[in-house]
């Protein structure tokens, strides 16, 4: 198991690797741009080269997390187009940087069945705009707040079944989100049961990249995860 950290990209995404080294991380997650904004400065070729060189120097595996603004389950035209454009941009950044996985919250909709269908169609659109990309989207299990989808393995299985090229997708198991969604990770037996269920639900060849560890707020009172 590689224990890592989410690292800042202040001053350039290539600087995240040295920060991970300083923190003793054996892997890391980054944003490829501001996660709370639609727009971002262009990613220069110089920065892409610097990032790839740092990955080679450190040997650290890197994944990226997508924007928190994205909702692939929305029916509102402007929001949907912004979300599609944003995911395509972030996946393109991953491809240029050599980051293999872009972790993404699936999206939300008040009607579960309709929302899952919209998410699947959106992923097909992203794939159509990014042919032959090596970088893949990993759908992250959510905690299930509000109308968010993806908090049950059945949701992710439904998306995979409806997507034309499920082989281009992966699944990210966030232990904090799983526990908040009602999956029993409090005992060893519960943990193994949840992992077995996640494997059984994945019949479409989607890879899964592992799990995020529990993180605590500064107060130490509540667990949280991105």
N, C-alpha and C positions, 0 to 999 in steps of 0.2 A: 504493500500500500504506500502510495506517495502522498504525504501530507503537504498541502500547499497553502497559498493565501491569495486573496484578491489584492492586486497591487495597483497603485496609482500610475497613470500615464502622464502626469504633469511633466512638461518639458519635452514630451515626445514619447510615443509608445515604446520605443527601444530602451528607454530608461527603466522600464518595469523589471527587466531581468536582473539588473544589479540590485534593485531594491529587494527582490525575492532572495537573492544570495545573501544579502545583509541580514535578512530575517530568518535565514536558515531553512527556507522553503525548498521542497523537492519537486514542486510543480507550481503553476500559478494560473490565475484567471485575470483577464484585463477587459476593459471596455476598449473598443477601437475608436470611439469618439465619445462626446458627451452623451451619457445615457438618458438625460432628461431634456434633450433638445432634438429637434428634427434636423437642423443643419449642422454642418461641421466643416472646418477648413479642409481643403484637399490633402490627401495623403501623398507626400512627395516620394519620388523614386529613391532619393537619398535616405529618407527615413525608413523605407521598406528594406533597403540594403542593410542599414544599421541594425534593424530589428533582426533580420535573418542572421547576421553575423553574431549578434548577441545570443541568439538561440543556439548556434553552433558552438560558441565559446563556452556557454554554461551547461549545455546538454539538458536544459529544463523543458519538460513538456508544457505547452501553453494552450489554453482554451480561451474563448472570448464570450462575454455575456452581452446580449442585445439590449436595445433601448427599452426602457420601462414605458414609453409612450405607445408602443406598438400594440395594436389589437387586430389580429387577423380574423376575429369573429364578428367584427362590426358590420352593419349594413349601411351605415351612414357613408355616402359616396366619398366625400372629401377625406374623412378619417381613414377610410379603407385604402384610398390611393396613397395617402401619406405613409400608412403602415407598410404597404407593399414596397414603395420606393425606399423606405428606410431599411427594410430587411435586405433588399437587393444591394443597397449601398454597403451595409455592414458585412454581408456575405462576400461582396467584392473586395472589401478591405481585408477580410480574412484570407481570401485567395491570394491577394498580392503579398500579404505578410507571411504566408505559409502556415497559418493557423488552421488546424484541421476541423475544429468544431466551433459553431456559433450557438450558444445556449439561448433558448428563446422561450418566454412564457407564451403558451398557445393563444390565449385571448379569452374574451368573455362575450356572453349573449344571454338574455333572459330565458330563451328557449333552448334547452340543451341540445336537442337533435338538430335544430336549425343551425345553431352556433358551430357544432362540430363539422357540419357539412361546409359551412363558410370557411372554416379554418383549413379544411382539406383542399378546397378550391383555391384558396390563397397560396398554399404551399405549391400547388401545381403551377400557379402563375409565376411564383418566384423561381421555380425550377426551369420554366420555359424561358425566363429572362437571363438565366445563368447556365447555359448549356455547357457540358463538359467540365464544370467546376469540380475540383477535388474537395474543397471545403464543404462541410455538411452542416445542416441545421440539426440541433439536438433539442427536442421538446422537453421542457422541464416540468416535472410534477409540481403542481401548485398547492397552496394551503386551502383553497376553496372559499376565499372571502367573496361576498357579494355574488355577482354573476360569473365569476371566473370559472373557466373550464380547465380540465386537466388535473383535477384533484383526485380522480379515480383512475385506476389502470384501465378500466373499461373505456374511459374517454379517449385515452391515448391509442388504445387498440382500435377504436372506431375511426380515428383520424388516419391511422396507418392503413386500415382496410379500404378507405375511400380515396387515398392518395395514389396517383398513377405510378409514382416511382418511390415506393417506401424504402428502397435500398439506399436512397440518398438522405435518409433521415436517421437520427439516433434518439435515444432517450437519456435524459439526465435525472437521476434519482437524488433528490434533495431530502436528506433525512429529517430536517426540521419541518419542511413542508409535509412530508409523509406523516409525521407524528401529529401535526396540527390537523391534518385531514382525517385522522382517526385510525391510521394504521399502527398496529402494536409493535413498537420497537423498544419497549421497556424491558424485555427479557430476551435471552438468547434464543429461546424457542420461537418467540414472536418475530424476532428479526429474520430467522431462517424461513419462517412461513411467508413473510412479506416478500423476501427475495425469490422464493419459489413461485409465488403468484405472479410476480413481475415477469419472470421468465416464461411462464405458461401463457401469459397474455400476449407475448410478442411472437407472433407466428409469421411475420412478414420480413424477417431478416434485418430489422433495424438494429444497429449496434447500440450499446449503452456504455457510457464513458465513466461510470462510477458514481460516487456519492459525495456530496458536500458534508462536512462535519458540522456539528452543532456550534453555533456562535452565541456569545452572550452579550447583552447590552452592557454598557459601562457600569451601570448600577449593579449588575450581576443578578438581577431579579427575574429576567425573562429571556428565553432562548429566541434567537431570530436568525433569519437567513435571507439572502437576496434571491 
